Amino acid sequence: MTLLYKSTRNTDNVVPASQAILQGLATDGGLYVPTELPKLELNFDELAQKSYQEVAYLIMSAFYPDFTEEELRYCIDSAYDTKFDDAAIAPVVKKGNDYYLELFHGSTIAFKDMALSILPYLMTTSAKKNGVDSEIVILTATSGDTGKAAMAGFADVPGTKIIVFYPKDGVSKIQEKQMVTQKGDNTYVVAIDGNFDDAQSMVKSLFNDAALKQALADNGKQFSSANSINIGRLIPQVVYYVYAYAQLVKQGEIKNGEEINVSVPTGNFGNILAGYYAKQLGVPFKQLICASNPNKVLTDFFQTGVYDRNRPFFVTSSPSMDILISSNLERLIFHLTGDDVAQTNELMNQLTSEGKYEITPEMKARLTDFIGDFATEEETKATIEEIYQEAQYVLDPHTAVAASVLAKHKEANTPSLVVSTASPYKFPRVVVEALTQKEATKDDFDLVDELYRLSNVVIPQAVTELLDAPVRHNRVVAVNEMKPCVTEILAIK
């Protein structure tokens, strides 16, 4: 059987990988998942000697069988090059008793670079493969990191435009400056008066707007997504879990086949879902620890089987996790039902109409791969200080959430890997306040210098180049103005 991609909402919607990448969101509103998981023999003694690019080819060629070797190697080699400041691409470091998978060595110093560096190449290659000559319009919502990483990838890519919506007061000042200074004649950044869930929900509705879809087609355009709902985002994230385990074997920190626990700071559920797929492929993960901040909708789901977004929304020090609608969870729900489209539709419709749903006891019994827990704001700051004092290692607040939750579920004889999703320089205010135990009164860019003085961690170029960068995008709209904003940008009626 050839691996294809099927929608979580419609058994008849089955497409090859390249079409799933082009569409992003399935035409019926569902998410694409593999019709089967590839059968791979993961020999970690051999993988330990391979480069990131070689591991990427092994995994992606199995998940994207309609790409030729030449096409896929072009995409991989173009993505994972000198734009990463570490030749390992995703190094694994030991600090204290734990290991950290550093996913912030790309051009925007956040883990989104790992997948968004390759997505433009996968997408433009997919367009050629399918004879698509329409302009591809990347429409996406961001909670801080996806937007910048996507724009950095798609800037001035022929045949594409990218429109990013972000919550005006829901990202760090560094994140915002990264977005509003983005270069590229095909890039558009718009702030909304609302939160990330508002932006994401409206973007989904625009994807499912039949009249808008027709208007786009009449004007030679089509939507696609750079969010982690796109399997062109999700599958590249599987790679770094396989690579991380192989690196631990290479470093002699674990024996081939030894189980480890993995703690992942989680918002939209894509990052940890990639870890789940890696485990299904044979990576010896014992527990996948789903770490949340006070917006702990996922913690409650894993502990009770009830997903309920009807709750207060908190703006926290880890803004990329300030999410109450975790889109990628639908893929896990689909698998928990035994790939039952009707049952998945029923649960997702309940989420839309009532804001909550409850899975069956049988489904809940299948969640044994996961532990869900959260860290308070106080615990997150305390963890930043503790790890620095103990290991002279500086965490960003998202990684600190994962480290804090890991500490609550530590197993004496099981090695632990923390997925480190951003550079501390992306959130200098939070980190400086945690390290000094004082309220920071300077602006974020002065705090970059203070963080350097405190930590001696080299300031990334992605931050230094922002200091004098001119603001190019300053539009702010209400949530209900997002659709007319899109049609205006694209000059369609």
C-alpha positions in Angstrom: 0.0 0.0 0.0 1.3 3.4 -1.0 1.3 5.9 1.9 -1.3 8.6 1.2 -3.0 11.2 3.4 -6.6 11.0 4.5 -8.8 13.6 6.1 -10.0 13.2 9.7 -13.5 14.3 8.6 -14.1 12.4 5.4 -13.2 8.8 4.4 -13.3 9.7 0.7 -10.8 12.5 0.9 -7.5 10.8 0.3 -4.6 12.5 -1.5 -0.9 12.1 -2.0 1.6 14.0 0.2 2.2 16.8 -2.3 -1.5 17.6 -2.5 -1.9 17.5 1.2 1.0 20.0 1.6 -0.5 22.3 -1.0 -3.9 22.3 0.6 -2.8 22.7 4.2 -6.3 22.3 5.7 -8.3 19.5 4.1 -11.1 20.8 1.9 -13.7 19.4 4.3 -12.3 21.2 7.3 -10.4 18.2 8.6 -6.7 17.6 9.0 -4.6 15.2 6.9 -3.0 12.2 8.5 -1.1 9.3 7.0 -3.2 6.4 5.8 -0.6 4.3 7.6 2.7 4.9 9.3 5.8 3.9 7.3 7.6 0.7 8.3 11.1 1.8 9.2 14.0 -0.1 10.8 15.5 2.6 13.0 19.0 1.4 13.8 20.2 4.1 16.2 23.8 2.8 16.2 23.9 3.6 12.5 21.7 6.8 12.8 24.1 8.1 15.4 26.7 8.5 12.6 24.4 10.4 10.2 24.0 14.1 9.8 20.7 15.9 10.4 20.1 16.1 6.7 20.6 12.4 6.2 18.2 11.6 9.0 15.7 14.1 7.5 15.9 12.3 4.2 15.3 8.9 5.8 12.1 10.1 7.6 10.7 12.4 4.9 11.2 10.0 2.0 9.1 7.5 4.0 6.3 10.0 4.7 6.4 11.8 1.3 6.7 8.9 -1.2 5.5 10.9 -4.2 8.6 13.1 -4.0 11.6 11.9 -6.0 15.0 11.6 -4.3 16.3 14.6 -6.2 13.3 16.7 -5.2 13.5 15.8 -1.6 17.3 16.2 -1.3 16.9 19.6 -2.9 14.3 20.7 -0.3 16.4 19.3 2.6 19.7 20.7 1.5 18.1 24.2 0.8 16.4 24.3 4.2 19.1 23.0 6.6 22.1 25.0 5.6 24.2 27.9 7.0 21.1 29.7 8.1 21.5 27.5 11.2 24.3 28.7 13.5 25.2 25.2 14.6 26.3 22.5 12.2 24.4 19.9 14.2 21.2 21.9 13.3 19.4 20.6 16.4 22.1 19.9 19.0 21.4 17.9 22.2 23.2 19.2 25.3 23.4 17.9 28.9 22.8 20.4 31.6 22.6 19.1 35.2 20.9 15.7 35.1 18.8 16.4 32.0 19.2 16.7 28.3 18.0 19.6 26.2 17.2 19.4 22.5 18.0 22.9 21.2 15.7 23.8 18.4 16.5 27.5 18.3 19.6 27.7 16.1 17.7 28.9 13.0 17.2 32.3 11.6 14.4 33.3 13.9 15.7 31.6 17.0 12.7 29.4 17.6 11.7 25.8 16.9 9.4 26.8 14.1 12.5 27.3 12.0 12.9 23.5 12.0 9.9 23.0 9.8 9.3 26.4 8.2 12.8 26.4 6.7 11.7 23.5 4.5 8.0 24.2 4.0 8.5 26.8 1.1 10.6 24.3 -0.8 8.1 21.4 -0.2 5.3 23.7 -1.2 6.8 25.1 -4.4 8.0 21.6 -5.4 4.5 20.3 -4.7 3.0 23.0 -6.9 5.2 22.0 -9.8 4.5 18.3 -9.4 0.8 18.9 -9.5 0.8 21.4 -12.4 -0.5 24.2 -10.2 0.1 27.7 -11.7 -2.1 29.6 -9.2 -0.4 32.0 -6.8 -0.2 30.3 -3.4 -1.4 32.5 -0.6 -0.1 31.4 2.8 -2.7 32.5 5.3 -1.7 31.9 8.9 -2.4 32.9 12.5 0.5 33.0 14.9 1.0 33.1 18.7 4.4 34.6 18.2 6.9 32.3 16.4 5.2 30.7 13.4 4.5 34.1 11.7 8.1 35.3 11.6 9.5 31.9 10.7 7.0 31.4 7.9 7.6 34.9 6.5 11.4 34.3 6.7 10.9 31.2 4.7 8.4 32.5 2.1 9.8 36.1 1.7 10.1 36.8 -2.1 9.5 33.2 -3.0 8.1 33.5 -6.6 4.4 32.5 -7.0 3.6 33.1 -3.3 2.2 35.6 -0.9 2.0 35.3 2.9 -0.5 37.0 5.2 0.1 36.6 9.0 -2.3 37.6 11.7 -1.1 37.9 15.3 -2.7 39.1 18.7 -1.7 42.7 19.2 -0.9 42.4 22.9 -0.2 38.6 23.0 3.4 38.3 21.8 6.7 39.6 23.2 8.2 42.9 22.0 11.0 41.0 20.4 8.5 38.7 18.6 6.5 41.6 17.4 9.5 43.6 16.2 10.7 40.5 14.3 7.3 40.4 12.5 6.6 44.0 11.8 10.1 44.6 10.3 9.9 41.6 8.0 11.2 42.3 4.5 9.7 40.9 1.3 7.3 42.4 -1.3 5.0 39.4 -0.8 4.8 39.5 3.0 1.9 41.1 5.0 1.6 41.2 8.8 -1.6 42.3 10.5 -2.2 42.7 14.3 -5.7 41.9 15.6 -7.6 43.2 18.6 -8.1 39.7 20.1 -6.1 36.6 21.2 -4.5 33.8 19.2 -7.6 31.6 19.3 -9.7 34.4 17.8 -7.1 34.7 14.9 -6.8 31.0 14.4 -10.6 30.4 14.4 -11.1 33.2 11.8 -8.3 31.8 9.6 -9.9 28.4 9.7 -13.3 29.9 8.7 -11.6 31.7 5.8 -10.2 28.4 4.6 -13.7 26.9 4.7 -15.4 29.9 3.0 -16.7 28.5 -0.3 -17.4 32.0 -1.8 -14.0 33.2 -0.9 -12.4 30.1 -2.3 -14.2 30.6 -5.6 -13.1 34.3 -5.7 -9.5 33.3 -5.1 -9.7 30.7 -7.9 -11.3 33.3 -10.3 -8.3 35.5 -9.6 -5.7 32.8 -10.0 -5.0 32.2 -6.3 -5.4 29.5 -3.7 -5.0 29.4 0.0 -2.5 27.2 1.9 -1.4 27.1 5.4 2.0 27.4 7.2 0.5 26.4 10.6 1.3 23.0 12.0 -2.0 21.8 10.7 -0.1 21.4 7.4 1.6 18.0 7.1 4.5 19.9 5.4 5.1 21.3 8.9 4.3 18.3 11.0 6.5 15.6 9.3 9.7 17.6 9.4 9.2 17.9 13.2 9.3 14.1 13.5 12.9 14.2 12.2 14.4 16.0 15.2 13.0 13.5 17.7 14.6 10.6 15.8 17.8 12.7 15.5 17.9 13.6 19.2 17.7 10.0 20.3 20.4 9.0 17.9 22.6 11.9 19.3 22.1 10.6 22.8 23.3 7.2 21.7 26.3 8.8 19.9 27.3 10.8 23.0 27.2 7.6 25.1 24.5 9.0 27.3 22.1 6.2 26.7 22.3 2.7 25.3 20.5 1.9 22.0 17.0 0.8 23.0 17.0 2.5 26.4 13.7 4.3 27.1 13.7 8.1 27.8 11.0 10.5 28.8 10.4 13.7 26.7 8.9 16.9 28.1 7.5 19.3 25.4 6.1 22.8 25.9 2.8 22.5 24.2 0.3 24.9 22.7 -1.2 23.9 19.4 -0.1 20.3 20.0 1.9 19.9 16.8 5.3 19.6 18.4 4.4 16.8 20.8 2.3 15.1 18.2 5.4 14.8 16.1 7.0 13.1 19.1 4.1 10.7 19.3 4.6 9.8 15.6 8.3 9.3 16.3 7.4 6.9 19.1 5.1 5.0 16.8 8.0 4.7 14.3 10.1 3.0 17.0 11.9 5.8 18.9 12.1 4.4 22.5 10.1 7.2 24.3 8.5 6.0 27.5 6.3 9.0 28.3 5.5 12.1 26.3 5.0 14.9 28.9 2.6 17.5 27.6 3.7 20.7 29.5 1.2 23.6 29.6 1.2 27.0 31.1 -1.8 28.4 33.1 -3.9 28.0 29.9 -4.0 24.3 30.9 -6.8 23.0 28.6 -4.5 20.1 27.5 -3.5 19.2 31.1 -7.2 18.9 32.0 -7.9 16.9 28.9 -5.2 14.3 29.7 -6.2 14.1 33.3 -10.0 13.9 32.8 -10.7 13.1 29.2 -12.7 16.3 28.8 -11.5 19.0 26.5 -13.2 22.3 27.5 -12.2 25.7 26.1 -14.9 27.5 28.1 -12.5 29.0 30.6 -10.6 32.2 31.3 -7.8 33.0 28.8 -4.5 34.1 30.4 -1.8 36.2 28.9 1.4 34.6 30.2 5.2 34.9 30.1 5.1 32.0 27.6 2.9 33.5 24.9 3.4 30.9 22.2 1.5 28.5 24.5 -1.4 30.9 25.2 -3.9 28.8 23.3 -7.2 27.2 24.3 -8.0 25.5 20.9 -5.2 23.1 20.2 -5.8 22.3 16.5 -3.5 19.4 16.1 -5.2 17.5 18.9 -7.8 16.5 16.3 -5.3 14.2 14.7 -4.7 12.4 18.0 -8.5 12.2 18.7 -8.9 10.7 15.2 -6.3 8.0 16.0 -7.9 7.4 19.5 -11.2 6.6 17.7 -9.5 4.0 15.6 -9.6 6.5 12.6 -13.4 6.8 12.9 -14.5 9.8 10.8 -18.1 9.9 12.2 -16.9 9.9 15.8 -14.3 12.5 15.1 -16.8 14.8 13.3 -19.2 14.4 16.3 -16.5 15.5 18.8 -15.2 18.4 16.7 -18.8 19.6 16.1 -19.3 19.6 19.8 -16.2 21.7 20.3 -17.6 24.2 17.8 -21.1 24.3 19.2 -20.5 23.8 22.9 -16.9 24.6 23.4 -16.1 21.2 24.8 -16.3 17.4 24.3 -15.6 14.3 26.3 -13.8 11.2 24.9 -15.0 7.7 25.7 -13.4 5.6 28.5 -12.0 3.4 25.7 -10.3 6.3 24.1 -9.0 7.6 27.4 -7.4 4.2 28.0 -5.3 4.7 24.9 -3.7 7.9 26.3 -1.1 6.0 28.2 1.7 7.5 26.1 1.0 10.9 27.5 1.3 12.8 30.9 -0.4 16.2 31.0 0.6 18.8 33.6 1.2 22.5 33.8 3.5 25.1 35.4 2.3 28.3 37.1 3.9 31.6 36.3 5.8 31.5 39.6 7.0 28.0 38.9 8.2 29.0 35.4 10.3 31.9 36.7 11.6 29.8 39.6 12.8 27.2 37.1 14.6 29.7 35.0 16.6 30.8 38.1 17.1 27.3 39.4 18.5 25.9 36.2 20.8 28.9 35.8 22.1 28.6 39.4 22.6 24.8 39.1 23.9 24.4 35.5 24.7 28.0 34.3 22.2 27.4 31.5 19.6 30.0 30.5 16.1 28.9 29.5 13.4 30.8 27.7 10.0 30.7 29.5 8.5 28.0 27.2 11.4 25.7 27.8 11.2 26.5 31.5 7.5 25.4 31.5 8.7 22.0 30.1 11.5 21.7 32.6 9.2 22.7 35.5 6.6 20.1 34.6 9.3 17.4 34.0 10.6 18.0 37.6 7.1 17.0 38.9 7.2 13.7 37.0 10.9 12.7 37.3 11.6 9.0 37.2 14.9 8.0 39.0 16.1 5.6 36.4 14.7 7.1 33.2 16.8 9.7 31.3 14.8 12.9 30.4 14.9 15.1 27.4 13.5 18.6 27.5 12.5 20.1 24.1 13.9 23.6 24.1 11.8 25.7 21.8 13.3 29.2 21.8 16.3 31.3 22.6 16.1 33.2 25.9 16.8 36.4 23.9 13.3 36.2 22.4 11.9 36.9 25.9 14.5 39.0 27.6 12.1 40.7 30.1 10.9 37.4 31.5 14.3 35.9 31.8 16.0 39.0 33.3 13.2 39.3 35.9 13.6 35.6 36.8 17.4 35.8 37.1 17.4 39.1 39.1 14.2 38.6 41.1 13.3 42.2 40.3 10.9 43.9 38.0 12.6 45.0 34.8 12.0 48.7 34.0 14.0 49.0 30.8 12.7 48.3 27.3 13.1 44.9 25.8 16.1 45.8 23.7 18.0 47.3 26.7 17.2 44.1 28.5 18.9 42.1 25.7 22.2 43.8 26.8 21.4 43.1 30.5 20.7 39.5 29.7 24.1 39.2 28.0 25.8 40.7 31.0 24.0 38.3 33.4 24.5 35.2 31.3 27.3 35.7 28.9 25.3 33.9 26.3 26.1 35.3 22.9 23.4 37.6 21.5 22.0 36.0 18.3 22.2 37.9 15.0 18.4 37.5 14.7 18.1 40.0 17.7 21.0 42.4 16.9 19.7 43.0 13.4 16.4 44.2 14.8 17.8 47.2 16.6 17.8 49.5 13.5 15.3 47.6 11.4 12.5 49.9 10.1 8.9 49.0 10.8 7.2 47.9 7.6 3.9 46.6 8.8 1.6 48.5 11.3 -1.9 47.5 10.4 -4.3 46.6 13.2 -7.8 45.3 12.6 -10.8 43.9 14.6 -11.3 40.1 14.3 -14.4 40.6 12.1 -12.3 42.8 9.8 -9.9 39.9 9.0 -11.8 38.8 5.8 -12.1 42.2 4.2 -8.4 42.8 5.1 -7.4 39.6 3.2 -9.5 40.5 0.2 -8.1 44.0 0.1 -4.5 42.7 0.3 -5.1 40.2 -2.5 -7.1 42.7 -4.5 -10.1 40.4 -5.0 -13.8 41.2 -4.6 
